[in-house]
Amino acid sequence: MSKGVQQPVAADGRAEPGIDPDLPPRRAGATAHLGPVVAVVALGGAIGGCARYGASLLGPTAPGSFPWTTLLVNGVGCAVIGVFMVVITDVWAAHRLVRPFFGTGVLGGFTTFSTYAVDIQKLMADGRPRTAIAYLALTLLTALAAVWAAVWITRRVLARRQR
């Protein structure tokens, strides 16, 4: 065994169950390069969370009413994710920290599927199960359609620009 290599073993010294023996062993300090990634995700998340908070101030949801702002934020965020993924995979060789900063951080902080779940719980608690189920389905359809449409439109725009 080479110096600085940690072998995955259980407390009794036997091989750790569920560890693929064909994988190379982890090296001590192998996660040291993750510091910048964690930092940019945190920074991006703060920016995205502030943007989402701003949206909630612009369009607050009254108790018991349909959460249009959350639906809109999630739809817009998913559309931007679609555009972003096409751009960084088909067009631009982005720096290694761009995807974690913008994709995971900013857009992950902006979109709010946890609020979506809480909104559904609140609608159910307010005795509005049909509205809760409609919101559940509409958000899912909006998110998927937004990503799909954004990817499709972005690829068409890029193809036109290349002609």
C-alpha positions in Angstrom: 0.0 0.0 0.0 1.4 3.4 -0.9 1.9 6.2 1.6 -1.1 8.5 2.1 -3.7 6.0 0.8 -6.7 5.2 2.9 -8.2 1.8 2.4 -12.0 1.5 3.1 -12.2 -0.9 6.0 -14.8 -1.6 8.6 -14.1 -1.1 12.3 -13.2 -4.8 12.7 -10.6 -4.5 9.9 -12.5 -6.4 7.2 -13.2 -4.8 3.8 -16.0 -2.2 3.9 -19.2 -3.8 2.5 -20.6 -2.1 -0.6 -17.1 -0.9 -1.7 -16.2 -1.9 -5.2 -12.7 -3.6 -4.9 -11.9 -2.5 -8.5 -12.1 1.2 -7.6 -8.8 2.8 -6.7 -8.4 3.6 -3.0 -9.1 7.2 -1.9 -6.0 9.3 -1.3 -5.7 11.4 1.9 -6.6 14.9 1.0 -8.4 13.9 -2.2 -11.2 16.3 -1.4 -8.9 19.3 -0.9 -9.8 20.6 -4.4 -13.5 20.9 -3.5 -13.0 24.1 -1.4 -13.4 26.4 -4.4 -16.4 24.5 -5.6 -18.1 24.7 -2.2 -17.3 28.4 -2.1 -18.8 29.2 -5.5 -21.9 27.1 -4.8 -22.5 29.0 -1.6 -22.0 32.3 -3.2 -24.3 31.4 -6.1 -26.9 30.0 -3.7 -26.9 33.3 -1.8 -27.4 35.2 -5.0 -30.2 32.9 -6.2 -31.9 32.8 -2.8 -31.9 36.6 -2.7 -33.4 36.8 -6.2 -36.1 34.3 -5.2 -36.8 36.4 -2.0 -37.1 39.5 -4.2 -39.6 37.7 -6.4 -41.6 36.8 -3.3 -41.7 40.4 -2.3 -42.8 41.5 -5.7 -45.6 38.9 -5.8 -46.5 37.7 -2.3 -48.9 34.8 -2.0 -51.8 35.4 0.3 -52.7 32.6 2.7 -54.9 30.0 1.0 -54.4 31.4 -2.5 -52.7 29.8 -5.4 -48.9 30.3 -5.2 -48.4 31.8 -8.6 -45.0 33.4 -7.7 -43.5 30.1 -6.7 -44.8 28.5 -9.9 -43.4 31.3 -12.0 -40.0 31.3 -10.2 -39.7 27.5 -10.7 -40.7 27.8 -14.4 -38.3 30.6 -15.2 -35.5 28.9 -13.3 -36.0 25.6 -15.2 -36.0 27.5 -18.5 -32.8 29.2 -17.6 -31.3 25.8 -16.6 -32.2 24.5 -20.1 -30.6 27.4 -21.8 -27.5 27.2 -19.6 -27.0 23.5 -20.1 -27.1 23.9 -23.9 -24.7 26.8 -23.8 -22.1 25.1 -21.6 -22.3 21.8 -23.3 -22.7 22.8 -27.0 -21.1 26.3 -27.3 -18.9 27.4 -24.5 -16.0 25.6 -22.8 -16.8 27.0 -19.4 -14.3 27.2 -16.5 -14.8 24.3 -14.1 -16.4 26.6 -11.5 -19.1 28.0 -13.8 -21.5 25.1 -13.6 -21.4 24.8 -9.8 -21.7 28.5 -9.4 -24.5 29.2 -11.8 -26.2 25.9 -12.3 -26.1 24.5 -8.7 -25.7 27.7 -6.8 -27.6 30.5 -8.5 -30.3 28.5 -10.2 -30.5 26.0 -7.3 -30.9 28.8 -4.9 -33.5 30.6 -7.2 -35.7 27.6 -7.9 -37.6 26.5 -4.8 -39.0 23.0 -4.8 -39.0 23.0 -1.0 -41.4 26.0 -1.0 -43.4 24.1 -3.6 -43.8 21.2 -1.1 -44.7 23.6 1.7 -47.2 25.4 -0.5 -48.9 22.0 -1.2 -49.0 21.2 2.5 -50.5 24.6 3.3 -53.2 24.2 0.6 -54.1 20.8 2.0 -54.2 22.2 5.5 -56.5 25.0 4.3 -58.9 22.4 3.0 -58.1 23.0 -0.7 -57.0 19.5 -1.8 -58.0 20.1 -5.5 -56.0 23.2 -5.7 -53.0 21.4 -4.0 -53.1 18.6 -6.5 -53.5 21.0 -9.4 -50.5 23.0 -8.2 -48.5 19.8 -7.7 -49.2 18.7 -11.3 -49.0 22.1 -12.9 -45.6 22.8 -11.3 -44.2 19.5 -12.5 -45.5 20.0 -16.0 -44.3 23.6 -16.1 -40.8 22.7 -14.9 -40.4 19.9 -17.5 -41.9 21.9 -20.3 -39.8 24.9 -19.5 -36.5 22.9 -19.6 -37.6 21.1 -22.8 -38.7 24.2 -24.5 -35.6 26.2 -23.5 -33.3 23.4 -24.7 -35.2 23.2 -28.0 -35.4 26.9 -28.6 -31.7 27.5 -27.7 -30.5 24.8 -30.0 -32.7 26.2 -32.9 -31.3 29.7 -32.2 -27.7 28.4 -32.2 -28.3 26.4 -35.4 -29.6 29.5 -37.1 -26.7 31.6 -36.0 -24.2 29.1 -37.4 -25.7 29.2 -40.9 
